[in-house]
Amino acid sequence: MLKNRSVPTDTVLPRILYRDVAEATAWLTRVFGFREHYHHGNDAGPISGAQMHLGDAWVMLKRASAG
């Protein structure tokens, strides 16, 4: 069995959609004190997703599709 090392096993990880993930991570950090765990996406393009936490609270951010 594979072990999930990205978050504790008893954690619910909600996904929140944003048009601009980089802007959202900056805002969540500045306003609420969240910390980025990691982000992913094309180096030449915008960030397509990120995982952030505030203490034991974890959220996953994802870039919203057009439309």
PDB file of N, CA, C, O and CB in Angstrom:
ATOM      1  N   MET A   1       0.834  -1.172   0.000  1.00  0.00           N
ATOM      2  CA  MET A   1       0.000   0.000   0.000  1.00  0.00           C
ATOM      3  C   MET A   1       0.885   1.245   0.000  1.00  0.00           C
ATOM      4  O   MET A   1       1.856   1.322   0.752  1.00  0.00           O
ATOM      5  CB  MET A   1      -0.952  -0.007   1.209  1.00  0.00           C
ATOM      6  N   LEU A   2       0.548   2.208  -0.839  1.00  0.00           N
ATOM      7  CA  LEU A   2       1.285   3.461  -0.894  1.00  0.00           C
ATOM      8  C   LEU A   2       0.872   4.376   0.244  1.00  0.00           C
ATOM      9  O   LEU A   2      -0.294   4.409   0.635  1.00  0.00           O
ATOM     10  CB  LEU A   2       1.065   4.153  -2.235  1.00  0.00           C
ATOM     11  N   LYS A   3       1.816   5.103   0.762  1.00  0.00           N
ATOM     12  CA  LYS A   3       1.530   6.033   1.846  1.00  0.00           C
ATOM     13  C   LYS A   3       1.475   7.454   1.283  1.00  0.00           C
ATOM     14  O   LYS A   3       2.382   7.872   0.564  1.00  0.00           O
ATOM     15  CB  LYS A   3       2.598   5.921   2.973  1.00  0.00           C
ATOM     16  N   ASN A   4       0.419   8.190   1.609  1.00  0.00           N
ATOM     17  CA  ASN A   4       0.268   9.578   1.178  1.00  0.00           C
ATOM     18  C   ASN A   4       1.105  10.453   2.100  1.00  0.00           C
ATOM     19  O   ASN A   4       0.832  10.552   3.296  1.00  0.00           O
ATOM     20  CB  ASN A   4      -1.236  10.022   1.189  1.00  0.00           C
ATOM     21  N   ARG A   5       2.132  11.091   1.529  1.00  0.00           N
ATOM     22  CA  ARG A   5       3.019  11.923   2.331  1.00  0.00           C
ATOM     23  C   ARG A   5       2.725  13.407   2.181  1.00  0.00           C
ATOM     24  O   ARG A   5       3.397  14.226   2.808  1.00  0.00           O
ATOM     25  CB  ARG A   5       4.449  11.652   1.958  1.00  0.00           C
ATOM     26  N   SER A   6       1.732  13.783   1.361  1.00  0.00           N
ATOM     27  CA  SER A   6       1.495  15.201   1.121  1.00  0.00           C
ATOM     28  C   SER A   6       0.670  15.849   2.227  1.00  0.00           C
ATOM     29  O   SER A   6       0.886  17.022   2.533  1.00  0.00           O
ATOM     30  CB  SER A   6       0.801  15.387  -0.206  1.00  0.00           C
ATOM     31  N   VAL A   7      -0.254  15.136   2.826  1.00  0.00           N
ATOM     32  CA  VAL A   7      -1.063  15.644   3.938  1.00  0.00           C
ATOM     33  C   VAL A   7      -1.339  14.489   4.899  1.00  0.00           C
ATOM     34  O   VAL A   7      -1.214  13.327   4.512  1.00  0.00           O
ATOM     35  CB  VAL A   7      -2.406  16.282   3.425  1.00  0.00           C
ATOM     36  N   PRO A   8      -1.711  14.787   6.145  1.00  0.00           N
ATOM     37  CA  PRO A   8      -2.073  13.707   7.067  1.00  0.00           C
ATOM     38  C   PRO A   8      -3.226  12.872   6.509  1.00  0.00           C
ATOM     39  O   PRO A   8      -4.085  13.401   5.804  1.00  0.00           O
ATOM     40  CB  PRO A   8      -2.455  14.282   8.442  1.00  0.00           C
ATOM     41  N   THR A   9      -3.252  11.594   6.813  1.00  0.00           N
ATOM     42  CA  THR A   9      -4.247  10.686   6.249  1.00  0.00           C
ATOM     43  C   THR A   9      -5.674  10.984   6.686  1.00  0.00           C
ATOM     44  O   THR A   9      -6.613  10.586   5.996  1.00  0.00           O
ATOM     45  CB  THR A   9      -3.908   9.287   6.620  1.00  0.00           C
ATOM     46  N   ASP A  10      -5.867  11.664   7.797  1.00  0.00           N
ATOM     47  CA  ASP A  10      -7.216  11.949   8.275  1.00  0.00           C
ATOM     48  C   ASP A  10      -7.682  13.355   7.894  1.00  0.00           C
ATOM     49  O   ASP A  10      -8.535  13.928   8.572  1.00  0.00           O
ATOM     50  CB  ASP A  10      -7.274  11.781   9.781  1.00  0.00           C
ATOM     51  N   THR A  11      -7.135  13.908   6.824  1.00  0.00           N
ATOM     52  CA  THR A  11      -7.433  15.274   6.412  1.00  0.00           C
ATOM     53  C   THR A  11      -8.356  15.296   5.205  1.00  0.00           C
ATOM     54  O   THR A  11      -8.126  14.589   4.223  1.00  0.00           O
ATOM     55  CB  THR A  11      -6.147  16.026   6.100  1.00  0.00           C
ATOM     56  N   VAL A  12      -9.410  16.116   5.284  1.00  0.00           N
ATOM     57  CA  VAL A  12     -10.257  16.389   4.128  1.00  0.00           C
ATOM     58  C   VAL A  12      -9.604  17.545   3.381  1.00  0.00           C
ATOM     59  O   VAL A  12      -9.306  18.580   3.977  1.00  0.00           O
ATOM     60  CB  VAL A  12     -11.750  16.728   4.551  1.00  0.00           C
ATOM     61  N   LEU A  13      -9.380  17.376   2.086  1.00  0.00           N
ATOM     62  CA  LEU A  13      -8.655  18.371   1.301  1.00  0.00           C
ATOM     63  C   LEU A  13      -9.593  19.001   0.273  1.00  0.00           C
ATOM     64  O   LEU A  13      -9.722  18.479  -0.834  1.00  0.00           O
ATOM     65  CB  LEU A  13      -7.427  17.732   0.601  1.00  0.00           C
ATOM     66  N   PRO A  14     -10.255  20.118   0.617  1.00  0.00           N
ATOM     67  CA  PRO A  14     -11.158  20.752  -0.341  1.00  0.00           C
ATOM     68  C   PRO A  14     -10.381  21.392  -1.484  1.00  0.00           C
ATOM     69  O   PRO A  14      -9.249  21.843  -1.307  1.00  0.00           O
ATOM     70  CB  PRO A  14     -12.027  21.801   0.356  1.00  0.00           C
ATOM     71  N   ARG A  15     -11.000  21.424  -2.647  1.00  0.00           N
ATOM     72  CA  ARG A  15     -10.405  22.055  -3.833  1.00  0.00           C
ATOM     73  C   ARG A  15     -11.197  23.325  -4.136  1.00  0.00           C
ATOM     74  O   ARG A  15     -12.423  23.296  -4.249  1.00  0.00           O
ATOM     75  CB  ARG A  15     -10.404  21.075  -5.074  1.00  0.00           C
ATOM     76  N   ILE A  16     -10.475  24.436  -4.265  1.00  0.00           N
ATOM     77  CA  ILE A  16     -11.089  25.727  -4.549  1.00  0.00           C
ATOM     78  C   ILE A  16     -10.572  26.202  -5.902  1.00  0.00           C
ATOM     79  O   ILE A  16      -9.368  26.173  -6.153  1.00  0.00           O
ATOM     80  CB  ILE A  16     -10.778  26.772  -3.420  1.00  0.00           C
ATOM     81  N   LEU A  17     -11.482  26.641  -6.775  1.00  0.00           N
ATOM     82  CA  LEU A  17     -11.106  27.091  -8.104  1.00  0.00           C
ATOM     83  C   LEU A  17     -10.917  28.604  -8.134  1.00  0.00           C
ATOM     84  O   LEU A  17     -11.733  29.352  -7.596  1.00  0.00           O
ATOM     85  CB  LEU A  17     -12.158  26.667  -9.126  1.00  0.00           C
ATOM     86  N   TYR A  18      -9.838  29.042  -8.766  1.00  0.00           N
ATOM     87  CA  TYR A  18      -9.534  30.464  -8.934  1.00  0.00           C
ATOM     88  C   TYR A  18      -9.099  30.710 -10.376  1.00  0.00           C
ATOM     89  O   TYR A  18      -8.528  29.820 -11.007  1.00  0.00           O
ATOM     90  CB  TYR A  18      -8.427  30.925  -7.934  1.00  0.00           C
ATOM     91  N   ARG A  19      -9.357  31.884 -10.894  1.00  0.00           N
ATOM     92  CA  ARG A  19      -8.882  32.235 -12.229  1.00  0.00           C
ATOM     93  C   ARG A  19      -7.370  32.382 -12.246  1.00  0.00           C
ATOM     94  O   ARG A  19      -6.719  31.998 -13.217  1.00  0.00           O
ATOM     95  CB  ARG A  19      -9.542  33.527 -12.710  1.00  0.00           C
ATOM     96  N   ASP A  20      -6.802  32.939 -11.171  1.00  0.00           N
ATOM     97  CA  ASP A  20      -5.347  33.170 -11.085  1.00  0.00           C
ATOM     98  C   ASP A  20      -4.841  32.571  -9.780  1.00  0.00           C
ATOM     99  O   ASP A  20      -4.999  33.169  -8.716  1.00  0.00           O
ATOM    100  CB  ASP A  20      -4.999  34.706 -11.167  1.00  0.00           C
ATOM    101  N   VAL A  21      -4.237  31.396  -9.862  1.00  0.00           N
ATOM    102  CA  VAL A  21      -3.788  30.675  -8.666  1.00  0.00           C
ATOM    103  C   VAL A  21      -2.668  31.429  -7.955  1.00  0.00           C
ATOM    104  O   VAL A  21      -2.634  31.458  -6.724  1.00  0.00           O
ATOM    105  CB  VAL A  21      -3.314  29.263  -9.039  1.00  0.00           C
ATOM    106  N   ALA A  22      -1.751  32.040  -8.704  1.00  0.00           N
ATOM    107  CA  ALA A  22      -0.661  32.796  -8.081  1.00  0.00           C
ATOM    108  C   ALA A  22      -1.209  33.965  -7.265  1.00  0.00           C
ATOM    109  O   ALA A  22      -0.752  34.216  -6.150  1.00  0.00           O
ATOM    110  CB  ALA A  22       0.321  33.312  -9.152  1.00  0.00           C
ATOM    111  N   GLU A  23      -2.171  34.666  -7.812  1.00  0.00           N
ATOM    112  CA  GLU A  23      -2.802  35.778  -7.094  1.00  0.00           C
ATOM    113  C   GLU A  23      -3.550  35.276  -5.861  1.00  0.00           C
ATOM    114  O   GLU A  23      -3.510  35.909  -4.806  1.00  0.00           O
ATOM    115  CB  GLU A  23      -3.766  36.541  -8.021  1.00  0.00           C
ATOM    116  N   ALA A  24      -4.230  34.138  -5.996  1.00  0.00           N
ATOM    117  CA  ALA A  24      -4.972  33.562  -4.871  1.00  0.00           C
ATOM    118  C   ALA A  24      -4.033  33.128  -3.747  1.00  0.00           C
ATOM    119  O   ALA A  24      -4.334  33.356  -2.576  1.00  0.00           O
ATOM    120  CB  ALA A  24      -5.809  32.367  -5.342  1.00  0.00           C
ATOM    121  N   THR A  25      -2.899  32.506  -4.082  1.00  0.00           N
ATOM    122  CA  THR A  25      -1.957  32.090  -3.036  1.00  0.00           C
ATOM    123  C   THR A  25      -1.383  33.305  -2.316  1.00  0.00           C
ATOM    124  O   THR A  25      -1.216  33.282  -1.097  1.00  0.00           O
ATOM    125  CB  THR A  25      -0.818  31.242  -3.638  1.00  0.00           C
ATOM    126  N   ALA A  26      -1.081  34.364  -3.062  1.00  0.00           N
ATOM    127  CA  ALA A  26      -0.562  35.581  -2.434  1.00  0.00           C
ATOM    128  C   ALA A  26      -1.605  36.184  -1.496  1.00  0.00           C
ATOM    129  O   ALA A  26      -1.271  36.611  -0.391  1.00  0.00           O
ATOM    130  CB  ALA A  26      -0.147  36.612  -3.506  1.00  0.00           C
ATOM    131  N   TRP A  27      -2.865  36.223  -1.929  1.00  0.00           N
ATOM    132  CA  TRP A  27      -3.941  36.792  -1.114  1.00  0.00           C
ATOM    133  C   TRP A  27      -4.185  35.947   0.137  1.00  0.00           C
ATOM    134  O   TRP A  27      -4.290  36.492   1.236  1.00  0.00           O
ATOM    135  CB  TRP A  27      -5.237  36.902  -1.939  1.00  0.00           C
ATOM    136  N   LEU A  28      -4.274  34.628  -0.016  1.00  0.00           N
ATOM    137  CA  LEU A  28      -4.509  33.756   1.144  1.00  0.00           C
ATOM    138  C   LEU A  28      -3.365  33.846   2.149  1.00  0.00           C
ATOM    139  O   LEU A  28      -3.589  33.762   3.356  1.00  0.00           O
ATOM    140  CB  LEU A  28      -4.689  32.302   0.692  1.00  0.00           C
ATOM    141  N   THR A  29      -2.151  34.015   1.658  1.00  0.00           N
ATOM    142  CA  THR A  29      -0.990  34.171   2.542  1.00  0.00           C
ATOM    143  C   THR A  29      -1.055  35.496   3.285  1.00  0.00           C
ATOM    144  O   THR A  29      -0.880  35.543   4.502  1.00  0.00           O
ATOM    145  CB  THR A  29       0.319  34.078   1.739  1.00  0.00           C
ATOM    146  N   ARG A  30      -1.306  36.572   2.549  1.00  0.00           N
ATOM    147  CA  ARG A  30      -1.309  37.917   3.128  1.00  0.00           C
ATOM    148  C   ARG A  30      -2.478  38.124   4.097  1.00  0.00           C
ATOM    149  O   ARG A  30      -2.291  38.663   5.188  1.00  0.00           O
ATOM    150  CB  ARG A  30      -1.368  38.962   2.017  1.00  0.00           C
ATOM    151  N   VAL A  31      -3.669  37.702   3.706  1.00  0.00           N
ATOM    152  CA  VAL A  31      -4.871  37.996   4.492  1.00  0.00           C
ATOM    153  C   VAL A  31      -5.085  37.019   5.645  1.00  0.00           C
ATOM    154  O   VAL A  31      -5.446  37.434   6.747  1.00  0.00           O
ATOM    155  CB  VAL A  31      -6.083  37.981   3.593  1.00  0.00           C
ATOM    156  N   PHE A  32      -4.867  35.733   5.403  1.00  0.00           N
ATOM    157  CA  PHE A  32      -5.178  34.721   6.410  1.00  0.00           C
ATOM    158  C   PHE A  32      -3.958  34.041   7.020  1.00  0.00           C
ATOM    159  O   PHE A  32      -4.080  33.394   8.060  1.00  0.00           O
ATOM    160  CB  PHE A  32      -6.055  33.687   5.811  1.00  0.00           C
ATOM    161  N   GLY A  33      -2.790  34.170   6.404  1.00  0.00           N
ATOM    162  CA  GLY A  33      -1.591  33.543   6.941  1.00  0.00           C
ATOM    163  C   GLY A  33      -1.341  32.129   6.450  1.00  0.00           C
ATOM    164  O   GLY A  33      -0.526  31.414   7.032  1.00  0.00           O
ATOM    165  N   PHE A  34      -2.036  31.703   5.372  1.00  0.00           N
ATOM    166  CA  PHE A  34      -1.765  30.384   4.806  1.00  0.00           C
ATOM    167  C   PHE A  34      -0.323  30.315   4.327  1.00  0.00           C
ATOM    168  O   PHE A  34       0.292  31.338   4.027  1.00  0.00           O
ATOM    169  CB  PHE A  34      -2.736  30.071   3.646  1.00  0.00           C
ATOM    170  N   ARG A  35       0.211  29.100   4.258  1.00  0.00           N
ATOM    171  CA  ARG A  35       1.563  28.874   3.731  1.00  0.00           C
ATOM    172  C   ARG A  35       1.460  27.889   2.576  1.00  0.00           C
ATOM    173  O   ARG A  35       0.711  26.913   2.640  1.00  0.00           O
ATOM    174  CB  ARG A  35       2.537  28.337   4.845  1.00  0.00           C
ATOM    175  N   GLU A  36       2.214  28.153   1.528  1.00  0.00           N
ATOM    176  CA  GLU A  36       2.207  27.265   0.372  1.00  0.00           C
ATOM    177  C   GLU A  36       3.043  26.024   0.663  1.00  0.00           C
ATOM    178  O   GLU A  36       4.188  26.123   1.103  1.00  0.00           O
ATOM    179  CB  GLU A  36       2.738  27.994  -0.881  1.00  0.00           C
ATOM    180  N   HIS A  37       2.466  24.870   0.416  1.00  0.00           N
ATOM    181  CA  HIS A  37       3.183  23.593   0.571  1.00  0.00           C
ATOM    182  C   HIS A  37       3.895  23.267  -0.738  1.00  0.00           C
ATOM    183  O   HIS A  37       5.068  22.894  -0.738  1.00  0.00           O
ATOM    184  CB  HIS A  37       2.202  22.432   0.974  1.00  0.00           C
ATOM    185  N   TYR A  38       3.186  23.409  -1.844  1.00  0.00           N
ATOM    186  CA  TYR A  38       3.794  23.279  -3.167  1.00  0.00           C
ATOM    187  C   TYR A  38       2.859  23.853  -4.218  1.00  0.00           C
ATOM    188  O   TYR A  38       1.679  24.081  -3.949  1.00  0.00           O
ATOM    189  CB  TYR A  38       4.122  21.802  -3.482  1.00  0.00           C
ATOM    190  N   HIS A  39       3.381  24.083  -5.403  1.00  0.00           N
ATOM    191  CA  HIS A  39       2.540  24.464  -6.534  1.00  0.00           C
ATOM    192  C   HIS A  39       3.037  23.740  -7.777  1.00  0.00           C
ATOM    193  O   HIS A  39       4.167  23.252  -7.813  1.00  0.00           O
ATOM    194  CB  HIS A  39       2.546  26.009  -6.748  1.00  0.00           C
ATOM    195  N   HIS A  40       2.184  23.675  -8.795  1.00  0.00           N
ATOM    196  CA  HIS A  40       2.563  22.985 -10.017  1.00  0.00           C
ATOM    197  C   HIS A  40       1.998  23.719 -11.223  1.00  0.00           C
ATOM    198  O   HIS A  40       1.044  24.491 -11.120  1.00  0.00           O
ATOM    199  CB  HIS A  40       2.076  21.526  -9.993  1.00  0.00           C
ATOM    200  N   GLY A  41       2.605  23.459 -12.350  1.00  0.00           N
ATOM    201  CA  GLY A  41       2.179  24.068 -13.599  1.00  0.00           C
ATOM    202  C   GLY A  41       3.347  24.184 -14.552  1.00  0.00           C
ATOM    203  O   GLY A  41       4.477  23.832 -14.214  1.00  0.00           O
ATOM    204  N   ASN A  42       3.076  24.667 -15.714  1.00  0.00           N
ATOM    205  CA  ASN A  42       4.077  24.855 -16.749  1.00  0.00           C
ATOM    206  C   ASN A  42       4.979  26.023 -16.370  1.00  0.00           C
ATOM    207  O   ASN A  42       4.484  27.086 -15.996  1.00  0.00           O
ATOM    208  CB  ASN A  42       3.411  25.097 -18.125  1.00  0.00           C
ATOM    209  N   ASP A  43       6.295  25.843 -16.461  1.00  0.00           N
ATOM    210  CA  ASP A  43       7.236  26.903 -16.100  1.00  0.00           C
ATOM    211  C   ASP A  43       7.031  28.162 -16.942  1.00  0.00           C
ATOM    212  O   ASP A  43       7.259  29.271 -16.460  1.00  0.00           O
ATOM    213  CB  ASP A  43       8.666  26.407 -16.255  1.00  0.00           C
ATOM    214  N   ALA A  44       6.607  28.000 -18.185  1.00  0.00           N
ATOM    215  CA  ALA A  44       6.409  29.140 -19.081  1.00  0.00           C
ATOM    216  C   ALA A  44       5.025  29.761 -18.949  1.00  0.00           C
ATOM    217  O   ALA A  44       4.777  30.834 -19.499  1.00  0.00           O
ATOM    218  CB  ALA A  44       6.634  28.714 -20.508  1.00  0.00           C
ATOM    219  N   GLY A  45       4.127  29.108 -18.233  1.00  0.00           N
ATOM    220  CA  GLY A  45       2.749  29.597 -18.130  1.00  0.00           C
ATOM    221  C   GLY A  45       2.332  29.847 -16.703  1.00  0.00           C
ATOM    222  O   GLY A  45       3.164  29.845 -15.795  1.00  0.00           O
ATOM    223  N   PRO A  46       1.047  30.062 -16.502  1.00  0.00           N
ATOM    224  CA  PRO A  46       0.551  30.326 -15.145  1.00  0.00           C
ATOM    225  C   PRO A  46       0.570  29.061 -14.278  1.00  0.00           C
ATOM    226  O   PRO A  46       0.606  27.940 -14.787  1.00  0.00           O
ATOM    227  CB  PRO A  46      -0.875  30.895 -15.205  1.00  0.00           C
ATOM    228  N   ILE A  47       0.544  29.267 -12.985  1.00  0.00           N
ATOM    229  CA  ILE A  47       0.465  28.155 -12.029  1.00  0.00           C
ATOM    230  C   ILE A  47      -0.902  27.504 -12.199  1.00  0.00           C
ATOM    231  O   ILE A  47      -1.921  28.196 -12.203  1.00  0.00           O
ATOM    232  CB  ILE A  47       0.687  28.646 -10.539  1.00  0.00           C
ATOM    233  N   SER A  48      -0.936  26.183 -12.338  1.00  0.00           N
ATOM    234  CA  SER A  48      -2.214  25.505 -12.548  1.00  0.00           C
ATOM    235  C   SER A  48      -2.819  24.961 -11.261  1.00  0.00           C
ATOM    236  O   SER A  48      -4.007  24.641 -11.231  1.00  0.00           O
ATOM    237  CB  SER A  48      -2.038  24.382 -13.529  1.00  0.00           C
ATOM    238  N   GLY A  49      -2.029  24.851 -10.201  1.00  0.00           N
ATOM    239  CA  GLY A  49      -2.563  24.365  -8.940  1.00  0.00           C
ATOM    240  C   GLY A  49      -1.578  24.575  -7.807  1.00  0.00           C
ATOM    241  O   GLY A  49      -0.385  24.769  -8.036  1.00  0.00           O
ATOM    242  N   ALA A  50      -2.082  24.537  -6.588  1.00  0.00           N
ATOM    243  CA  ALA A  50      -1.235  24.704  -5.409  1.00  0.00           C
ATOM    244  C   ALA A  50      -1.903  24.044  -4.213  1.00  0.00           C
ATOM    245  O   ALA A  50      -3.125  23.906  -4.164  1.00  0.00           O
ATOM    246  CB  ALA A  50      -0.963  26.206  -5.126  1.00  0.00           C
ATOM    247  N   GLN A  51      -1.097  23.646  -3.265  1.00  0.00           N
ATOM    248  CA  GLN A  51      -1.585  23.120  -1.995  1.00  0.00           C
ATOM    249  C   GLN A  51      -1.092  24.057  -0.900  1.00  0.00           C
ATOM    250  O   GLN A  51       0.091  24.394  -0.841  1.00  0.00           O
ATOM    251  CB  GLN A  51      -1.101  21.637  -1.751  1.00  0.00           C
ATOM    252  N   MET A  52      -2.018  24.476  -0.032  1.00  0.00           N
ATOM    253  CA  MET A  52      -1.675  25.426   1.029  1.00  0.00           C
ATOM    254  C   MET A  52      -2.219  24.926   2.358  1.00  0.00           C
ATOM    255  O   MET A  52      -3.142  24.113   2.403  1.00  0.00           O
ATOM    256  CB  MET A  52      -2.230  26.838   0.711  1.00  0.00           C
ATOM    257  N   HIS A  53      -1.632  25.427   3.439  1.00  0.00           N
ATOM    258  CA  HIS A  53      -2.124  25.036   4.759  1.00  0.00           C
ATOM    259  C   HIS A  53      -2.019  26.199   5.736  1.00  0.00           C
ATOM    260  O   HIS A  53      -1.217  27.119   5.578  1.00  0.00           O
ATOM    261  CB  HIS A  53      -1.344  23.824   5.291  1.00  0.00           C
ATOM    262  N   LEU A  54      -2.857  26.109   6.737  1.00  0.00           N
ATOM    263  CA  LEU A  54      -2.855  27.032   7.870  1.00  0.00           C
ATOM    264  C   LEU A  54      -3.026  26.147   9.095  1.00  0.00           C
ATOM    265  O   LEU A  54      -4.141  25.749   9.433  1.00  0.00           O
ATOM    266  CB  LEU A  54      -4.004  28.148   7.761  1.00  0.00           C
ATOM    267  N   GLY A  55      -1.924  25.844   9.754  1.00  0.00           N
ATOM    268  CA  GLY A  55      -1.971  24.881  10.850  1.00  0.00           C
ATOM    269  C   GLY A  55      -2.370  23.517  10.304  1.00  0.00           C
ATOM    270  O   GLY A  55      -1.706  22.980   9.417  1.00  0.00           O
ATOM    271  N   ASP A  56      -3.458  22.956  10.834  1.00  0.00           N
ATOM    272  CA  ASP A  56      -3.952  21.654  10.373  1.00  0.00           C
ATOM    273  C   ASP A  56      -4.976  21.772   9.249  1.00  0.00           C
ATOM    274  O   ASP A  56      -5.478  20.757   8.767  1.00  0.00           O
ATOM    275  CB  ASP A  56      -4.562  20.898  11.529  1.00  0.00           C
ATOM    276  N   ALA A  57      -5.292  22.986   8.829  1.00  0.00           N
ATOM    277  CA  ALA A  57      -6.257  23.196   7.743  1.00  0.00           C
ATOM    278  C   ALA A  57      -5.518  23.203   6.405  1.00  0.00           C
ATOM    279  O   ALA A  57      -4.566  23.963   6.223  1.00  0.00           O
ATOM    280  CB  ALA A  57      -7.046  24.531   7.944  1.00  0.00           C
ATOM    281  N   TRP A  58      -5.949  22.372   5.484  1.00  0.00           N
ATOM    282  CA  TRP A  58      -5.315  22.248   4.167  1.00  0.00           C
ATOM    283  C   TRP A  58      -6.339  22.551   3.076  1.00  0.00           C
ATOM    284  O   TRP A  58      -7.505  22.177   3.199  1.00  0.00           O
ATOM    285  CB  TRP A  58      -4.712  20.826   3.970  1.00  0.00           C
ATOM    286  N   VAL A  59      -5.905  23.232   1.998  1.00  0.00           N
ATOM    287  CA  VAL A  59      -6.742  23.469   0.841  1.00  0.00           C
ATOM    288  C   VAL A  59      -5.920  23.251  -0.422  1.00  0.00           C
ATOM    289  O   VAL A  59      -4.704  23.442  -0.433  1.00  0.00           O
ATOM    290  CB  VAL A  59      -7.342  24.892   0.874  1.00  0.00           C
ATOM    291  N   MET A  60      -6.599  22.854  -1.469  1.00  0.00           N
ATOM    292  CA  MET A  60      -5.987  22.676  -2.780  1.00  0.00           C
ATOM    293  C   MET A  60      -6.582  23.723  -3.694  1.00  0.00           C
ATOM    294  O   MET A  60      -7.804  23.827  -3.799  1.00  0.00           O
ATOM    295  CB  MET A  60      -6.211  21.229  -3.343  1.00  0.00           C
ATOM    296  N   LEU A  61      -5.733  24.509  -4.365  1.00  0.00           N
ATOM    297  CA  LEU A  61      -6.196  25.512  -5.303  1.00  0.00           C
ATOM    298  C   LEU A  61      -5.976  24.990  -6.714  1.00  0.00           C
ATOM    299  O   LEU A  61      -4.965  24.347  -6.995  1.00  0.00           O
ATOM    300  CB  LEU A  61      -5.467  26.866  -5.085  1.00  0.00           C
ATOM    301  N   LYS A  62      -6.919  25.266  -7.593  1.00  0.00           N
ATOM    302  CA  LYS A  62      -6.826  24.816  -8.976  1.00  0.00           C
ATOM    303  C   LYS A  62      -7.275  25.952  -9.879  1.00  0.00           C
ATOM    304  O   LYS A  62      -8.200  26.694  -9.547  1.00  0.00           O
ATOM    305  CB  LYS A  62      -7.683  23.536  -9.218  1.00  0.00           C
ATOM    306  N   ARG A  63      -6.617  26.082 -11.018  1.00  0.00           N
ATOM    307  CA  ARG A  63      -6.986  27.126 -11.969  1.00  0.00           C
ATOM    308  C   ARG A  63      -8.319  26.752 -12.609  1.00  0.00           C
ATOM    309  O   ARG A  63      -8.499  25.633 -13.088  1.00  0.00           O
ATOM    310  CB  ARG A  63      -5.879  27.321 -13.054  1.00  0.00           C
ATOM    311  N   ALA A  64      -9.242  27.695 -12.610  1.00  0.00           N
ATOM    312  CA  ALA A  64     -10.556  27.472 -13.201  1.00  0.00           C
ATOM    313  C   ALA A  64     -10.434  27.454 -14.720  1.00  0.00           C
ATOM    314  O   ALA A  64      -9.664  28.219 -15.301  1.00  0.00           O
ATOM    315  CB  ALA A  64     -11.561  28.559 -12.745  1.00  0.00           C
ATOM    316  N   SER A  65     -11.192  26.585 -15.347  1.00  0.00           N
ATOM    317  CA  SER A  65     -11.222  26.515 -16.808  1.00  0.00           C
ATOM    318  C   SER A  65     -12.016  27.697 -17.358  1.00  0.00           C
ATOM    319  O   SER A  65     -12.867  28.261 -16.670  1.00  0.00           O
ATOM    320  CB  SER A  65     -11.837  25.170 -17.288  1.00  0.00           C
ATOM    321  N   ALA A  66     -11.730  28.057 -18.591  1.00  0.00           N
ATOM    322  CA  ALA A  66     -12.484  29.137 -19.229  1.00  0.00           C
ATOM    323  C   ALA A  66     -13.949  28.767 -19.301  1.00  0.00           C
ATOM    324  O   ALA A  66     -14.296  27.624 -19.600  1.00  0.00           O
ATOM    325  CB  ALA A  66     -11.938  29.437 -20.637  1.00  0.00           C
ATOM    326  N   GLY A  67     -14.804  29.728 -19.028  1.00  0.00           N
ATOM    327  CA  GLY A  67     -16.239  29.490 -19.090  1.00  0.00           C
ATOM    328  C   GLY A  67     -16.809  29.073 -17.782  1.00  0.00           C
ATOM    329  O   GLY A  67     -18.013  28.835 -17.680  1.00  0.00           O
TER     330      GLY A  67
END
